[in-house]
Amino acid sequence: MPSSFFTQIGNDIYGEVAEDFSGKVSISSDGSVVAIGSPRHLGPYDGPAETRPISLGTNGHVRIFQNVNNTWIQVGSDIDGKWASGAGSSVSLSSDGSVVALVAWNYIGIYKNVNNTWTQIGSDINGEIDDFGSKSLSLSSDGSVVAIGSPSFRGNQYASYQGNISAINLRDGRPAWQEELSTFKDLTSNGNRIVAVDSKDIVKAFGTATGALIWEQEDLKLRNLTSPASISNLIVVGDLEGYVHLLNAQNGNFEEREKISGD
């Protein structure tokens, strides 16, 4: 990996235990705050005593870290998922890192940093079992709207390549908009845009307020892209051949491309 392209910031951040599947991440716009989901983290039962199981469940959790003098320091406590909910299968931070959204198997939770304590905003966004488990999401830059993507969701049924991306206004809990989009990857936000990579590896940007398509980049079609990430005014995606592509977040045009792995 060329040192001129990427340089590690601070120390490695390890999961709490082995095999908790740490690695679902979201980064604030300035790169100083990172949220990490661990959907396989084991946790205690929190339901009625008469149905208490013998073993721990894969509750999952999310941890948030801030870069302080080049050292990653945890912000507040862990955000623990409910019993066997797999919380942290997808995560998203607001632009300033003060609001985080997490996906579990049957709910979505939104939390705000209040005096170094992660406090839930409103109620869970509930669904049926596995409604959200395969979904991705992204918060708007100000944390007021959450967009939810599904690879194959139609009503209450899953059907291949019949997916959508939906947005919910967190101020009143009402649906804001919905657009057809099949995606198996996490979403990201940049300014007033929600950015997704669809099932054909076309990168698309939607307006946060209305869901209108702002731009799409088809030149990376069928290159087996990674989930998009937002850094400053750029959208970053990698591909199967080891290239990292930097796209202009405003118009989707290519800014730079670098091969960082492979032959």
N, C-alpha and C positions, 0 to 999 in steps of 0.2 A: 504494500500500500504506500504510495508516494507521500512523503512527509509534507510536501507542499500543498497537498489536497486536503487531507484530514489529519488533525493532531488530537490525540486523546485529551479530554478535559478532566482533570482530577483523577481520583482513584477509581478502581473497579467497584461496582455495586453488586453485591452478592445477594441471592435469595436467602431467606431465613434458614431453610432446610433444603436438602437435596430432593429433587423430583417434585418441587412445588410448582414447576412450570413458570418460573419467573421469566419475564421477557416481553409481555405486552406493554408497550410504553407509549407515552405521549409527552411532548416537550413544549414548554412555554415559548412564546415568540422570540424572546431574547436568549433562549437556551440555558437559562439559569435555574429552572425548575423542571423536574422530571417526575412523572407518575409511572409506577411499575405495577402491573397486575400479575398476580400469582393464583390462577384459578384452581390449582390442585393443592393449595395449602390446606392442611388438616386443621379442623377446629372443633370445639365442643358443641353438643346439642343444645338448642335453645327453645325447644318446644315443650309440650305437656309432659310431666314426669311419668305418667302412666304409659307413654309410648317411647320412653327413652331407650335408644339402642345401646348395644354394648360398646361398639367401636366409635372412633372419631369419624367425622364426615369431611368430604372435600368442600368445605365452606368457601375457600378462597379468600383472598384479601388484596387490598391495594395499599401501597406505601408511596409517599411523596418525599422527594429529596430536593434540597436547594444547594447550589454551589456557593460555598462561603470560603473565600480565600483559597480557591482551587481544591476544596475538600467537600464531598457530598455529605450533607448533614440532613437527617430525617426531619421533616416538618410535621409536628404533631404526632399522634399515635397512628397505628395501623387502622385502616377502615376494613373491618371484618365483615365477611358475607354471612348470610343466614345459613342455617343448617343445610349442608349438601347442595348449595346453590351455585358453586363454581364462580363466585364473584371475581371479576378481574379478567374475564375472557376477552374483554376489550375495554380500553380506558381512553378518556379524552380530557385534556386540560383547557381552560380558557386561556386567552392570550397572555394574561399576566400571571397565570399559575395559581390564582386564588380560588377557582372553582374546578371541581373534577367530577366527571360522570363515569360510572362503571356499569358494565353489563354482567348480569348473572343469568342463570338458566331461565328464570321466570319473572325477573323484574329488572328495572333500571333504577339506579339511585344517583342523586345529584347532591354534592356536598360542597360547602363553602368554608374556607379557612377563616374562623372567627377567633382572634386572639390565640392563634396557634392550636386551635381545636377544630377538627373537621366536623361541621354541623350540617345535618341533612336539610336540604331545601325542599319543603313540601313533603308529599308522600311518595312512596315508591310508584313508579310507572309499572303497573302489573300486567302480566300476560299469562297465558296458559303455559304448562310445562314445555320447555324447549322453544317457546315462541322467540325468545331472545338469545338462546344459547349459541346460535350460529350467526348472530348479527354483529354488525360493527356500528359504531356511532361516532359523532363528532359534535362538540360544543361550538357554538358561534364564538367569535373572539371575545365578546363581552359576557359570555356565559348565560345569555338569556334564552337561547334557542338550542335544542338538541336535535340533530338529524340522525335517523336510525336507518341503516341499510340492511337488506336481507338478500341472500343469494337466490331465494326461490320461495317467496311468500305471497299467497293470494288468499285474502280473507283469513280464515283460520287454517288453511291447508298449505302445504308446501308442494310446489310443482316446478320442475326443472326449468330454468330460464324464464321464469315468470315473476321476477323479483321487483322490488320497489325501494325507493328511498323516501322516508317520511320525516317531517319535522314537527316538533311540538314546542309551542311557546311556553316556557317555564313560568312566565308571570301569571298566566291564567290556566295553564294545563290543557289548553285546547290545541287541536291539530292546526298547524300553520299551512302546510302544503304537502303534496305527495307527487312524486314523479316515478315513472317506470325506470328501473335500473337493476340489472342483475349483477351483484358483486359478492365476491367471496373474501374481500380484503377490507381492512380497516379504512375508515374515512379520516380526513383531516380538514381543518379550517384555516383560512388565511384572510384576514380582514373580513369583508362581507361576502366571502365565498366558502362554500363547502366543496371539497375536492374528493373525487372518487376514481378508482380504476375499475372498469366494468369487466365482465367475464371474458371479453375479447381483448383485454388490455388496452382499451381506449381510455385515456385520461380525460375526465370531464369536470368542469367547474360549474356549480349552481349558485345562484344568488341566495343568501341566507334568508332574506325576508320573504321572497316569493317562490323560490325554487326554479326560476327561469334559468335556462342553460346560457351561460356566459361565454364559454369557449370549450372546445374539445380538441385534443391532440391525438391524431390517428397514426402518426409516424412510428409509434412503438407497438403497434398492433401485433398480437400473438407473440410477444417477446417474453412472456411469463414474468410479468412485472411484480415487484413487491408492493406492499401497501404504500401509499404516498405519505410523505412527511412534509411538514411546513417549517421552514427556517427563514426568518426575516421575510423578504419579499419573493422567496423561491419555493417551488414545489419540487421535492426530491423523490425519485423512484430509482430502484435498481432493477437489473434484468438478469436472466439466466446465464448470460455470457460474462457476467462480472462487471458490467458497466454501471456507473451511477450517472443519471441524467438530471440536470438542473433545468427546470422550466420556470419561466417568468409567471408569477402568480396572477398577474393582471390580464395576460393575453394568451398564455400557454405556449409561447414561443421558446425555443431552446436557447439557453444561456451558456451552457457548458456541458461537456461529457468527458468522463474519465474512467479508464479501466483500472479497477483496484484489486481484482482477483482473477484467477484462471490463467491459462497460458496465452 
